[in-house]
Amino acid sequence: MTVLPQSFLIDRETARTAETDALHFTRQIFTRVGEAVSNAVETDPVDVPL
């Protein structure tokens, strides 16, 4: 069995916090991309490839 240094061991609460932060960050990215696409479509629908 491999023994990991203490710095590699995290508790469940820390893991949950990291997961929540990652999900929040991902949601922000998709929201911003969606807004950008929406704005592009509203601005000039002719130039948007289908």
Beta strands, then each sheet from edge to edge (+ up, - down):
end
